[in-house]
Structures are given as C-alpha cells and as structure tokens.
Amino acid sequence: MRIDKDDFEQAVMKYSDVMYRCAYACCGNRSDAEDIVQDTFMQYLKRAPQFADENHRKAWLLRVVINLSKNLKLSFWVRNKRELTESIADAGDAFADCEIWSAVQQLPPNCRIIIELYYHEGLTIEEIAAVTRVKRSTVAYRLNKAKKLLGDIYKEGTL
C-alpha cells in the first residue's frame, strides 16, 4: 500500500517540528536530530502504516524517532566519537534559546525526553507512557525526578 502524497505532506508539515524537538532532546545535537527526522519519514514512506486517527499517527512517528535515537546512541560511531560543543542557539528553535533549555540539557536523557514531551508537546503521562513504552508510574517518577533536578540546578545557579 502507498501513502497519498497529500497525507505525507500533511504529516511533514504537522509533525516535523515535534519530531525534531523529540530527537534533539534524545540525542542533544542538531545534525543527528535532523537525520533521525528524515529517517523517520523514510520509514513512514516505506511501511505505509494505517492509523486509526491522528493521535495514532503522531504516537507512531514519535515512537520511531525514539527508537532511531536509541539505535544511534548504541552505534559504534556515536559510542567512539569525541564530543564537540554545540551551541544551543544552533538548534534553530525558540525553545532552545532560553535558559530553561540549558537546564533541561543537563538532565539525564530519560528525564529530558519526558520533560520535552510533557511540557513542550503537551502530552499526558499516559500518552508519554504509550509513546516511550514505559510504565505510567515510571513516567510519573521521571517527571517528578526531572522537576526536582531542575529545581536543584536553579538553586545551585549552574546555568
């Protein structure tokens, strides 16, 4: 089965920013995030999945982004490369320009993605649990842990 060109363009327009922010939260740099979004849309074209509704399509796309991000982190290349400092402002996103994003970047990856999906994308704890395939209680715990860590970062003034 093939995807209709208009449906594909609609998905790109509607979800590319959400997917980019999610990928950026997972991998922490612009070029990898862009590659992950592109690879996700390639999977979308290849597999041509059928969705019950728009929420199902969004959840599927975010799940693929998360999986590709995990695969990238496990790859030989990423595990053995040296880190280069990248300016947060290079992310090309107004959210990335603020102090809060600097604090969020200091969180562990599993907390960072929860913060991104909860506050920036407006997903509920149940939706995040479905997308990340983590128990609802674990999502709630990581959200609370992330809030506490963010509070500690602000108290310490390490921004």
N, C-alpha and C positions, 0 to 999 in steps of 0.2 A: 504494500500500500504506500502511496505517496502523500506528502504533505502539500496542501494547497499553498501556492506562493503567497497569497494574501494572509493566510493564517501564520505562515512563517514570519513574514514581515511584521505582523502584529505582535508576535511573540518577541521578536528582536526589539521592537520599539518599547514594548511594555515592560520587559523583564531584564534587559541587558544591564541597566544601572544596578538593579537589585543583585543580580548575579555577580557583577563586578565588585560591589562592596562586600559581598559574602566571600568571594575568592580572595580579595585583598585582606580581609580580616583573617582568613585562614593562612595565607602564605606570606603576607607582610610586604610584598613588593609589587610594583605596577606591572612589570613585564610578565611575570608569572600569572598574575590575575587576568591580564588580557588574554594570555594563551589559554587559560582554563575556560574563560567565557567562550572563546572561539571553539575550543574542543567540545564544549557542552553543546553548542549549536550544531556542530558537525554530527554528534551523536543523535541529536534530535532529528536531523535530516535523514540519517542512515536508518534509524529504528522506526521512525514514523509512528510513535505510540499514540494510542487512542486514549482520550481523557474524558472523565465523567463531567468535569466542569473546569473553570479557570483556576480554582484553588488547587485542583489535582495537577494541572499543568505546571503551575508555579512550584508546587512541592516537588514534582519530578525534576524540574530544572535545578532547583536548589540542592536536591539530593545528589544529582550528577556533579554539580560544582563541588560539593563537599567531598565526594568520592575521588574526583580527579585531584583535588587539593591534597588529600591524604596520599594518593598514589605518587604525586610529585614529591612530597616530603620523604617518602620511602625510597625514591630513586637514587641510584648510585651518584649521579651528577650532583644532586642537591646535598646529599649527605657529605660529599667530599669537596665542596666548593668553599671558598673563603667569602665571608660576608663583606659586602660593600655597603657603606652607609648611603641610604637613600632618603632624600628629603621627603617628609610627609606631604609637603605642599605639591610635590610632583604627582601626587595621586590624582589631581585634576578634579577633585570633589570638594565642595564647600565644607562637608563634614570633616574631611581630612585636615582642613586648615585650622581647626580650633584646638584649644588646649585639651579639651576632653579627649580628642582622638589620640593625642600624645600619651595621655594617661591610659587609655584603653590599649594602646600598643604595648604597654608594659605588662599587661595581664598575660597569664598562660593562654595558649591557643584555644583550649577547650572552653575557657571563660570568655575569651574575646569574641568567639563566634556567637555565643549565647547573647551577649550584650548587643552585638550588631543586629541579630535577628529580632530581639525583643524590643529594643528602643528605636532603632533606625528603621526597621522594616515593619514594626508593629504586629509581629506575630505573637500569638498567645503561647503560654507554656506548653499546652497540649500540641499546638501546631509545630513548635520547635522540636518537641519530642518525636513527632512523626517524621519531620524532615531529617533530623540528625540520627534517628533510630536509637535514641537514648531514652531510658525510663523518665517519666514525668517527674518523679521525685528527684532524679539526678539533675535534670534541667533546673528545677527549682533550687536545689542545693548550689549548683554552679552559679546561678544568677545571684543568689544571696552572697556567695563567696566573692564574686566579682564586685558586687556593691561594696562589700567590706574592704576589699583590696583597693578599690578606687578611693574610698574614704581615707585609707591609710596613706595612699600616695599623696593626696591633697594635704593631709595633716603634716606629713614629712616635708612637703614642698619640694619633691624631687622632680618636678616638671621642668 
